[in-house]
Amino acid sequence: MYRAHVYDADGVFLHEAEWPRGIAIWHGGLSGDVAVGVRKVEFDVDQVVRLSFLPQPAPDPPRLAG
């Protein structure tokens, strides 16, 4: 699984998101708890996928210096 910290527009930590390896969301869009990503399928074809995140609390939220 991939994991990423999610922050609001002001930089406040919200939660940690998880999604399956093999799905690249950095090529797609992200809004709230939904993302659009891409994965390779048979014959090396790109397939667009929609992910719905269930927020996973991080054990120790990161602290931003400042």
Helices and strands as residue ranges (DSSP letters): E 2-7, E 13-19, E 30-31, E 34-41, G 42-44, E 45-52
